[in-house]
Amino acid sequence: MHLETCGEPLSSVRTTVELQTSHIGKGCDRETYSEKSLQKLCGASSGSTDLLPAPSAATNWTASLVTDSGRDSDLIFRFDGRQAANIPDWVVPQNLTDQFTVATWMKHGPSPGLRAEKETLLCNSDKTEMNRHHYSLYVHNCRLVFLLRRDFTQVDTFRPAEFHWKLEQICDKEWHYYVINVEFPVVTLYVDGVTYDPYLVTDDWPIHPTQIDVQLTVGACWQGGEVTKPRFTQYFRGSLSGLTIRPGKIESQKVISCLQACKEGLDINSLESLDKSIKFHFNPAQSILVMEGEDLENMNTAVRKVSYINSRQFPTPGIRRLRISTTVQCFGEDTCITIPDIEAEVMVLQPSEPRITITGVERLSWPVSDLRAQGGVSLFQDLHIISTVSRADAAVHHTAHGPGLLEEIIHNLDYCDILVLGEELRPEQESLQLQRSALLGKHLDATNSTSGMSIYGVDSMSNYEQVIRQVRYYTWQPASLTERRFRLTCSELNGRYTSNEFNLEVSVLHSSEAGEHVNHMVAPPQYMQLVHHPSMIHSLYPSHNSGVPSAATVVIVMCIAALVVVVVLGIYRIHLNHQQEVRLEDTAREADMTWNDSALTITINPMEKHEQPQAAEEEGSEEEEEDDEEEDGEEGEDEDDITSAESDDSEEESDVQLPRMQCLSKKGQNWDNTTISY
């Protein structure tokens, strides 16, 4: 950049560079972590409660509110004058102490209509019978008002009750961060890290103590008494995000500045090389830079050193507009030259999106004895979390880990959820547990319920790995359990980037089931029964195979199965031969008795065709069967016991008996040749 004045002498030059980022998120590129995570990052005091959390099973009071999801995963709630939410009684204490902090992001414009009504952000009022407001934060005619009515104590006097601030930021339709620190009777307001004292404080009588419960609401005020039907009133019109309340403690200015700090802004390159005659000044957000100097060439050099910075690892893509305005001071009283403003743009490209991958053993089997153990069982002992990005430049060829130029990167996570699939955990029988000592020295916290466990906080992937590996499953009645399924997912930047869904199946091995297997097959060797012992998990279910048995195990099982088949076939064959021998002996005995006790006459006509002797033989065999039935009535009972397996072998028996029957026929012919007629 170069400023040319065509030889006109100048006494001073003043240049202002303004970075316009009002269209990005909450006014600039800020971290989009959850409010709890940001407070931990900035070192805020513990005990803060998020009144506008993401809707979930445990925080369902925000489910009916309208969210704006198009702001780089920033959780923003839009109120159009018709939505409000009741905060459950268990979320915050009903009575606040003399010290507490209320903070929120707010974007608000002028109220419609000639007579503006109160627009309530936060309100604590009587739930029934009466309509007293105990404390509330509302906007009225572009003024921010905080109401605090205390209960009667020992002193019955007027006390400060309403605190008013009149600021341009309240109705400029831009995002601002508001923090109200209460050290009763002193109340201080911070707007974007800058303190403001109230221009008006009104006193009021304290409230008479009653047994009436109070209702905390967001987006309107609850009117429970003095009306025929309880309803909301004084609706808010605007956008809110990160509304929190911290009872018992106020926040420091350092933490407040950290919570609202921009991650992008203007800077000066090589500040040490800047000419000493150049004076410069940044605004607190570093979005405006003012530079002054007397020498034109030094000013040209200084302006060239102005740079745009963005410290986010994954910045919000899009255009950042710049406006450069310059004024000059000339010598004498002549009309000085006018320099037009310059509009410029900085294009922030789409960052390479990380791919968060969770790997580990996906199937575990535990015997009942291990599940009954006092320490429970470890679910994610072999868990690994990695993140990769795809690079398009050639410089990555040396560090890429495969096709597509994938490069492993290190970044933080902000939460990991362990969800119970199927039926929820039964509190009287089972639970997921994590020792508090596992969280020491880390920016992590955890919540637990029957539907699963959530571990949250901005911390490294390795710290998340260490904590999740220590999550254990306990059950006190494993006899009624066959399997449990869990799902693990992790997130970065409040859900902007999410991992794969890692599913884990846990099977319970019961001793009765093991006994049934022994009845139907040969019992495996002793070492095969150690498959489900924790020490064998690594060898039989390696993490890279996701629980698939090794080749050696498959070969052993196939050999045992083949051995079982051979043994069963051998036993079956011996049994079959034995049955055949018994039938042969019985048949021979029956045949001898038949030939000795009956007179058989066989008439052969050599002139007839071959079919007739066959018919005669069939007729004779029918007579034999009738005689056998009459003479062997007593033996019929024994023959009825022939099994189905023996009846199925009738074809093989006939093949064996046929030669013997032919010999008997020849013998019969030799007994009496005179009875044969030709």
C-alpha positions in Angstrom: 0.0 0.0 0.0 1.3 3.4 -0.9 0.0 7.0 -0.4 0.9 9.5 -3.1 0.3 13.2 -2.4 1.8 14.5 -5.7 4.4 16.6 -3.8 2.0 18.3 -1.5 3.8 19.0 1.8 2.2 17.4 4.9 2.7 18.0 8.6 1.0 14.8 9.8 -0.8 11.7 8.6 -3.5 9.7 10.5 -4.6 6.3 9.2 -7.4 4.2 10.7 -7.8 0.5 9.7 -11.1 -1.1 10.8 -11.8 -4.8 10.6 -15.6 -5.4 10.1 -16.7 -8.8 11.5 -20.2 -8.2 12.8 -21.6 -10.8 10.4 -19.4 -13.6 11.9 -21.0 -15.5 14.8 -21.2 -13.2 17.9 -19.5 -10.3 16.3 -16.1 -12.0 15.5 -14.5 -15.4 15.3 -14.7 -16.7 18.9 -14.4 -20.2 20.2 -17.7 -22.1 19.9 -17.2 -24.4 22.9 -19.9 -24.7 25.4 -20.2 -22.1 28.1 -19.0 -24.6 30.8 -15.9 -25.5 28.7 -15.0 -21.9 28.1 -15.3 -21.1 31.8 -12.8 -23.8 32.6 -10.5 -22.6 29.8 -10.6 -19.1 31.2 -10.2 -20.2 34.9 -13.6 -19.2 36.0 -14.9 -20.2 39.4 -16.9 -23.4 39.6 -20.6 -23.6 40.4 -21.9 -21.8 37.3 -25.2 -23.1 35.9 -26.1 -22.8 32.2 -29.7 -21.8 31.9 -29.8 -22.3 28.1 -28.0 -25.6 27.5 -28.4 -27.7 24.4 -31.7 -29.7 24.5 -31.2 -33.3 25.8 -33.0 -35.8 28.0 -31.6 -34.2 31.2 -32.0 -30.6 30.0 -35.3 -30.7 28.1 -36.6 -27.3 29.1 -34.9 -25.7 26.0 -36.4 -28.3 23.6 -39.3 -26.0 22.6 -37.2 -22.9 22.0 -36.0 -21.9 18.5 -32.3 -22.3 17.9 -30.1 -20.7 15.2 -27.8 -23.5 14.1 -26.2 -21.5 11.2 -23.7 -19.8 13.3 -20.7 -22.1 13.2 -22.1 -24.5 15.8 -22.6 -21.6 18.3 -25.7 -22.5 20.3 -28.0 -19.4 19.8 -31.7 -19.1 20.9 -34.0 -16.7 19.1 -37.0 -15.2 20.9 -39.7 -13.6 18.8 -42.0 -12.5 21.5 -43.9 -15.9 21.9 -41.3 -18.3 23.3 -40.2 -18.8 26.9 -39.0 -21.6 29.1 -39.5 -22.6 32.8 -36.3 -23.6 34.5 -36.7 -26.7 36.8 -36.5 -26.0 40.5 -33.4 -28.3 40.9 -31.3 -26.3 38.5 -30.5 -23.3 40.7 -31.1 -22.4 44.4 -34.3 -20.5 45.0 -32.7 -17.9 47.2 -29.5 -16.2 46.0 -26.9 -14.9 48.4 -25.5 -11.4 48.6 -22.9 -12.3 46.0 -23.7 -13.8 42.6 -23.1 -13.3 38.8 -25.5 -13.3 35.9 -23.9 -13.4 32.4 -25.3 -13.7 28.8 -24.7 -12.9 25.2 -27.4 -10.7 23.8 -28.3 -9.4 20.3 -31.2 -6.9 20.5 -32.8 -4.1 18.4 -35.2 -1.3 19.2 -38.6 -2.5 20.5 -41.5 -2.2 18.1 -44.4 0.2 18.7 -44.6 3.7 20.2 -45.0 2.4 23.8 -42.4 -0.2 24.4 -43.1 -3.0 26.9 -40.7 -4.7 29.2 -38.8 -7.5 27.5 -37.6 -10.1 30.1 -34.5 -12.1 29.7 -34.5 -13.7 33.1 -37.2 -13.6 35.8 -37.8 -15.2 39.2 -41.4 -14.7 40.4 -44.0 -16.4 42.5 -45.2 -19.7 41.2 -48.8 -19.4 42.5 -51.1 -17.1 44.5 -49.1 -13.8 44.1 -47.2 -12.1 41.3 -44.1 -10.7 43.0 -40.8 -10.5 41.0 -37.9 -11.5 43.3 -35.2 -10.7 40.7 -35.2 -10.2 37.0 -33.2 -8.8 34.1 -35.1 -7.0 31.4 -34.8 -4.4 28.6 -37.1 -1.4 28.5 -36.9 1.4 26.0 -33.3 0.4 25.1 -32.3 0.5 28.8 -31.0 -2.5 30.6 -32.6 -2.9 34.1 -31.8 -5.4 36.8 -34.4 -5.9 39.6 -33.4 -7.4 43.0 -36.0 -7.5 45.8 -34.6 -9.0 49.0 -36.6 -10.7 51.7 -37.2 -9.0 55.1 -34.4 -9.5 57.6 -33.7 -7.9 60.9 -33.7 -4.4 59.3 -36.9 -3.1 57.9 -35.7 -0.2 55.6 -35.6 0.9 52.0 -33.0 -0.9 50.0 -31.6 -0.5 46.4 -33.9 -2.6 44.2 -33.6 -1.5 40.6 -30.5 -0.7 38.7 -30.7 1.0 35.2 -28.1 1.4 32.4 -28.6 3.3 29.2 -26.2 2.2 26.5 -26.1 2.2 22.7 -25.1 -1.4 22.6 -28.5 -2.6 24.0 -30.3 -1.7 20.8 -27.7 -1.7 18.0 -28.6 -5.2 16.7 -25.1 -6.5 17.4 -23.8 -9.2 19.7 -22.5 -8.1 23.1 -21.4 -9.9 26.2 -23.2 -8.7 29.4 -22.1 -9.6 32.9 -23.8 -8.4 36.1 -21.8 -8.8 39.3 -23.8 -8.4 42.4 -22.1 -7.6 45.7 -25.2 -6.2 47.4 -25.8 -3.3 47.6 -23.3 -2.7 44.8 -24.2 -3.9 41.3 -21.6 -3.6 38.4 -22.3 -4.2 34.7 -19.6 -5.3 32.2 -20.3 -5.0 28.5 -17.7 -6.6 26.3 -15.3 -6.5 29.2 -15.8 -2.7 30.0 -17.4 -1.7 33.3 -20.4 0.6 33.5 -22.1 2.0 36.6 -25.8 2.4 36.7 -27.1 5.9 35.9 -30.2 5.3 38.1 -30.8 3.2 41.3 -34.2 3.1 42.8 -35.0 1.8 46.3 -37.9 -0.3 47.4 -39.2 -2.2 50.5 -38.0 -5.7 51.0 -40.5 -8.6 50.3 -42.4 -10.2 53.1 -41.3 -13.8 53.6 -43.9 -16.4 52.5 -44.1 -20.1 51.9 -44.9 -19.6 48.2 -42.6 -21.4 45.8 -40.9 -19.3 43.0 -40.5 -20.0 39.3 -37.4 -19.1 37.3 -38.0 -18.4 33.6 -36.1 -17.4 30.5 -37.6 -15.3 27.7 -40.6 -14.0 29.7 -41.9 -13.7 33.2 -44.2 -16.2 34.9 -47.5 -14.7 36.2 -48.8 -17.4 38.6 -51.2 -15.3 40.6 -53.7 -12.4 40.2 -54.9 -13.9 36.9 -57.6 -16.5 36.1 -55.1 -18.7 34.3 -51.3 -18.7 34.9 -49.3 -17.5 31.9 -46.2 -15.9 30.6 -45.9 -12.2 30.2 -43.3 -9.5 29.2 -41.9 -11.6 26.3 -38.3 -11.0 25.0 -37.6 -10.2 21.4 -34.0 -10.9 20.3 -31.3 -13.5 20.5 -29.5 -15.0 23.6 -26.7 -17.4 24.1 -24.7 -18.6 27.1 -27.0 -17.4 29.8 -25.5 -18.5 33.1 -25.9 -17.8 36.8 -23.3 -18.4 39.5 -24.6 -18.2 43.1 -22.3 -17.2 45.9 -19.4 -15.7 43.9 -18.6 -12.9 41.5 -16.4 -13.2 38.4 -13.2 -11.3 38.0 -12.6 -8.9 35.1 -9.8 -11.0 33.8 -12.1 -14.0 33.4 -14.8 -11.9 31.9 -12.4 -10.5 29.3 -11.3 -14.0 28.4 -14.8 -15.3 28.0 -15.7 -12.6 25.4 -12.3 -12.4 23.7 -12.1 -12.5 19.9 -9.8 -15.0 18.2 -9.3 -12.7 15.1 -8.2 -9.2 14.8 -5.6 -6.7 13.5 -1.9 -6.9 14.4 1.4 -5.3 13.4 4.1 -7.4 11.8 7.6 -6.9 13.1 6.6 -4.4 15.7 10.2 -4.0 16.8 11.1 -2.7 13.3 8.4 0.0 13.4 9.8 3.5 13.2 9.8 5.1 16.7 8.1 8.2 15.4 4.9 6.2 14.5 2.3 6.2 17.2 -0.4 3.5 17.2 -3.4 2.4 19.2 -5.7 -0.6 19.2 -9.2 -0.8 20.6 -9.7 -3.6 23.2 -11.1 -6.1 20.6 -8.2 -5.3 18.3 -10.6 -4.7 15.5 -9.6 -1.0 15.0 -6.0 0.3 14.6 -5.1 4.0 14.5 -1.6 5.0 13.3 -0.2 8.5 13.3 3.1 10.0 12.0 4.7 13.0 10.5 6.8 11.4 7.7 4.8 10.1 4.8 7.3 7.3 3.8 7.5 6.0 7.4 3.7 5.9 7.4 3.6 4.0 4.1 6.0 1.4 5.6 4.0 1.2 8.8 0.7 0.6 7.0 2.3 -2.3 5.0 3.0 -4.0 8.3 -0.6 -4.2 9.3 -1.8 -7.8 9.3 -4.9 -9.9 10.0 -4.6 -12.7 12.6 -6.9 -15.6 13.5 -5.7 -17.9 16.3 -8.4 -20.5 15.9 -7.2 -23.9 14.7 -10.4 -24.2 12.6 -11.4 -20.6 11.8 -14.8 -19.7 10.4 -14.5 -19.4 6.6 -15.8 -16.3 4.8 -15.0 -12.7 3.9 -13.6 -10.2 6.4 -14.1 -6.6 5.2 -11.5 -3.9 5.8 -12.0 -0.1 5.7 -8.9 2.1 5.5 -9.5 5.8 6.1 -6.8 8.5 6.0 -6.7 12.1 7.0 -3.7 14.5 6.5 -2.7 17.8 8.1 -1.2 20.4 5.8 1.1 23.3 6.5 -0.5 26.7 6.5 -4.1 27.5 6.2 -4.7 26.3 2.6 -7.4 23.8 1.9 -5.9 20.4 2.5 -6.3 17.4 0.2 -9.0 14.8 0.8 -8.1 11.2 0.6 -10.9 8.7 -0.3 -11.5 5.7 1.9 -10.4 2.3 0.7 -12.5 -0.9 0.9 -10.6 -4.2 1.0 -11.4 -7.8 1.8 -9.6 -10.7 3.5 -10.9 -14.1 2.4 -10.6 -16.8 5.1 -10.7 -20.2 3.3 -12.5 -23.3 4.5 -10.1 -25.1 6.8 -9.3 -28.8 6.4 -12.0 -30.5 8.4 -10.6 -33.1 10.9 -11.9 -36.6 10.9 -12.0 -37.9 14.4 -11.8 -41.7 14.6 -12.4 -43.9 17.6 -11.1 -47.5 17.5 -10.9 -50.4 19.9 -12.3 -53.8 20.8 -16.0 -53.8 19.7 -17.1 -57.1 21.4 -16.3 -58.3 24.9 -17.4 -61.4 26.7 -17.3 -61.6 30.5 -18.2 -64.5 32.8 -20.7 -63.8 35.6 -18.0 -64.1 38.3 -16.0 -61.2 36.8 -19.1 -59.0 36.6 -19.9 -59.7 40.3 -16.4 -58.6 41.2 -16.1 -55.5 43.4 -14.2 -53.5 40.8 -16.6 -54.2 37.9 -15.2 -54.6 34.4 -13.4 -52.1 32.1 -15.3 -51.3 28.9 -12.8 -49.3 26.8 -9.4 -50.6 27.9 -8.1 -50.6 24.3 -9.6 -47.3 23.2 -7.7 -45.1 20.8 -8.8 -41.6 19.5 -7.0 -40.0 16.5 -7.7 -37.2 14.2 -6.7 -36.8 10.5 -7.1 -34.2 7.8 -6.7 -34.3 4.1 -4.0 -32.0 2.7 -3.9 -30.9 -0.9 -0.4 -29.4 -1.0 2.7 -31.3 -1.9 4.5 -30.5 1.3 2.6 -33.2 3.1 4.0 -36.1 1.0 6.6 -36.7 3.7 4.2 -36.9 6.6 1.1 -38.5 4.9 -0.1 -41.8 6.1 -1.6 -43.3 3.1 -3.7 -42.4 0.0 -5.5 -39.1 -0.1 -2.6 -37.4 1.8 -4.0 -37.9 5.2 -2.1 -36.2 8.0 -2.6 -36.9 11.7 -3.1 -33.7 13.7 -3.5 -32.9 17.3 -6.4 -30.8 18.6 -8.7 -30.7 21.6 -12.1 -32.3 22.2 -14.9 -30.8 24.2 -17.1 -33.8 25.1 -17.5 -37.5 24.7 -20.8 -39.3 25.4 -21.3 -42.9 26.3 -24.8 -43.8 25.5 -26.6 -47.0 26.7 -28.4 -48.6 23.7 -31.6 -50.5 24.3 -33.1 -50.5 27.8 -31.7 -48.0 30.2 -29.5 -49.0 33.2 -31.5 -50.3 36.2 -30.1 -48.2 39.1 -30.7 -51.0 41.6 -28.8 -53.6 39.6 -26.2 -51.9 37.4 -24.3 -48.6 36.7 -21.4 -46.9 34.9 -18.8 -45.5 37.2 -15.7 -43.3 37.0 -13.4 -42.5 39.8 -13.1 -38.8 40.5 -9.3 -39.3 40.8 -9.3 -40.0 37.0 -10.2 -36.3 36.4 -7.5 -34.8 38.6 -5.1 -32.5 36.7 -7.4 -32.3 33.7 -9.9 -29.8 32.4 -12.6 -32.4 32.4 -15.8 -33.2 34.3 -18.4 -35.9 34.1 -22.1 -36.5 34.6 -23.8 -39.8 35.0 -27.3 -41.1 34.5 -29.2 -44.3 33.6 -29.0 -43.4 29.9 -25.2 -43.2 30.0 -22.2 -41.0 30.9 -21.0 -37.7 29.5 -17.4 -36.5 29.9 -16.9 -32.8 28.9 -14.4 -30.0 29.0 -11.8 -28.7 26.5 -8.8 -31.0 26.7 -6.5 -33.1 24.6 -7.4 -36.3 22.9 -4.9 -38.2 25.0 -6.5 -37.0 28.2 -9.9 -38.1 26.9 -8.4 -41.5 26.1 -7.0 -41.9 29.6 -10.3 -41.0 31.3 -12.6 -43.1 29.1 -10.4 -46.2 29.5 -11.1 -46.0 33.3 -14.9 -46.1 32.8 -16.2 -49.3 34.4 -19.4 -51.2 34.2 -20.9 -52.6 37.5 -23.8 -55.0 37.8 -25.0 -56.7 41.1 -27.4 -59.2 39.5 -25.6 -60.5 36.3 -27.7 -63.7 36.3 -30.6 -61.9 34.6 -28.4 -60.2 32.0 -27.3 -61.6 28.7 -25.7 -58.6 26.9 -25.3 -54.8 27.1 -24.6 -52.4 24.2 -22.9 -49.0 24.4 -22.2 -46.2 21.9 -19.3 -43.7 22.2 -19.1 -40.5 20.3 -16.8 -37.5 20.7 -17.0 -33.9 19.6 -14.8 -30.9 18.8 -16.1 -27.3 18.9 -19.5 -28.0 20.4 -20.5 -30.5 17.8 -19.0 -28.8 14.7 -16.8 -31.9 14.2 -18.0 -35.2 15.5 -16.4 -38.6 15.5 -17.6 -42.0 14.2 -20.1 -43.9 16.4 -18.1 -46.5 18.2 -20.4 -49.4 19.3 -19.4 -51.9 22.0 -21.2 -55.2 22.7 -20.7 -56.8 26.1 -21.9 -60.4 26.4 -22.4 -62.2 29.7 -21.3 -65.9 30.0 -23.5 -68.0 32.3 -22.2 -71.3 33.7 -25.5 -73.1 32.7 -24.9 -72.3 29.1 -21.4 -73.7 29.3 -22.8 -77.1 30.6 -25.3 -77.3 27.7 -22.4 -77.1 25.2 -20.6 -80.0 26.8 -23.7 -82.2 26.3 -23.6 -81.7 22.5 -20.0 -81.7 21.6 -16.6 -82.7 22.9 -15.3 -80.3 25.6 -12.5 -78.1 24.3 -9.1 -78.2 26.0 -8.6 -76.3 29.2 -6.8 -73.4 27.6 -9.7 -72.8 25.3 -11.9 -71.9 28.2 -9.7 -68.9 29.1 -10.8 -66.9 26.0 -13.0 -64.6 28.1 -10.5 -63.9 30.8 -9.4 -60.2 30.7 -5.7 -61.1 30.2 -6.6 -62.9 26.9 -8.6 -60.1 25.4 -5.6 -58.6 23.6 -4.4 -61.8 22.0 -7.8 -63.1 20.8 -9.5 -59.8 20.1 -6.8 -57.4 18.8 -7.9 -53.8 18.4 -7.1 -53.6 14.8 -9.4 -56.5 13.9 -12.3 -55.2 16.0 -12.8 -58.4 17.9 -12.4 -61.0 15.1 -10.8 -64.3 16.4 -7.3 -65.0 15.1 -6.5 -67.6 12.4 -4.9 -70.1 15.0 -8.1 -70.1 17.0 -10.2 -70.8 13.9 -8.0 -73.8 12.9 -8.1 -75.3 16.4 -11.9 -75.0 16.5 -12.2 -76.6 13.0 -10.0 -79.5 14.0 -12.0 -80.2 17.1 -15.2 -80.1 15.1 -13.8 -82.6 12.6 -12.7 -84.9 15.4 -16.2 -84.8 16.9 -17.7 -85.7 13.5 -15.3 -88.7 13.0 -16.1 -90.1 16.5 -19.8 -89.8 16.1 -19.7 -91.5 12.7 -17.6 -94.3 14.0 -20.0 -95.0 16.9 -23.0 -94.8 14.6 -21.4 -97.3 12.2 -20.6 -99.8 15.0 -24.2 -99.5 16.2 -25.5 -100.1 12.6 -23.4 -103.3 12.1 -24.6 -104.7 15.4 -28.2 -104.2 14.5 -27.7 -105.8 11.1 -26.2 -108.9 12.7 -29.1 -109.3 15.1 -31.6 -109.0 12.3 -29.7 -111.7 10.2 -29.8 -114.2 13.1 -33.5 -113.6 13.8 -34.4 -113.9 10.1 -32.4 -117.2 9.7 -34.2 -118.7 12.7 -37.6 -117.7 11.3 -36.8 -119.2 7.9 -35.7 -122.6 9.4 -38.9 -122.8 11.4 -41.0 -122.0 8.3 -39.4 -124.7 6.1 -39.6 -127.4 8.8 -43.2 -126.8 9.9 -45.0 -126.2 6.6 -45.4 -128.2 3.4 -44.4 -126.0 0.5 -45.6 -127.0 -2.9 -43.9 -125.3 -5.9 -45.4 -125.9 -9.3 -43.3 -124.8 -12.3 -44.7 -124.7 -15.8 -41.8 -124.3 -18.2 -44.2 -123.3 -21.0 -45.4 -120.1 -19.2 -43.6 -116.8 -19.4 -41.1 -115.5 -16.9 -43.6 -113.2 -15.1 -45.8 -116.1 -13.9 -43.1 -117.7 -11.6 -42.5 -114.3 -10.1 -46.2 -114.1 -9.4 -46.2 -117.6 -7.9 -43.2 -116.7 -5.7 -45.0 -113.5 -4.5 -48.1 -115.6 -3.7 -46.0 -118.1 -1.8 -44.3 -115.3 0.1 -47.7 -113.9 1.1 -48.6 -117.3 2.5 -45.4 -117.3 4.4 -46.1 -114.0 6.0 -49.6 -115.1 7.0 -48.2 -118.3 8.6 -45.5 -116.3 10.3 -48.0 -113.9 11.8 -50.1 -116.8 13.2 -47.2 -118.9 14.5 -45.0 -116.1 15.8 -47.7 -114.1 17.7 -45.6 -114.2 20.9 -42.5 -112.9 19.1 -44.4 -109.9 17.6 -44.0 -107.9 20.7 -40.2 -108.0 20.5 -40.3 -107.0 16.8 -42.4 -104.0 17.5 -39.5 -102.4 19.3 -37.5 -101.9 16.1 -36.3 -98.3 16.1 -36.7 -95.9 13.3 -33.0 -96.1 12.6 -33.3 -99.8 11.9 -36.3 -99.4 9.6 -34.4 -96.9 7.6 -31.7 -99.6 6.9 -34.1 -102.0 5.3 -32.4 -101.8 1.9 -29.0 -102.8 3.3 -30.5 -105.7 5.2 -32.2 -107.1 2.1 -28.8 -107.1 0.3 -27.2 -109.1 3.0 -30.1 -111.7 3.5 -30.7 -112.4 -0.2 -27.8 -115.0 -0.8 -28.9 -116.9 2.4 -32.5 -117.2 1.1 -31.3 -118.6 -2.2 -29.4 -121.3 -0.4 -32.4 -122.2 1.6 -34.5 -122.6 -1.5 -32.1 -125.1 -3.1 -32.0 -127.0 0.1 -35.8 -127.2 0.1 -35.9 -128.6 -3.4 -33.6 -131.5 -2.4 -35.8 -132.5 0.4 -38.7 -134.0 -1.7 -38.4 -134.1 -5.5 -41.6 -136.1 -6.0 -43.8 -133.2 -5.0 -42.6 -131.0 -7.9 -45.0 -131.2 -10.9 -43.9 -130.4 -14.5 
